[in-house]
């Protein structure tokens, strides 16, 4: 769910004109930090087997 939220945030940023630095927005930083915390810092590529 967090990755989907990040995807839609990126899409809204892109279609909204893309002003500023996307990777430095507070909400984006918080999403990425939470994704890293939940995944242990590694998110496998979809469709791969660990």
Beta strands, then each sheet from edge to edge (+ up, - down):
end
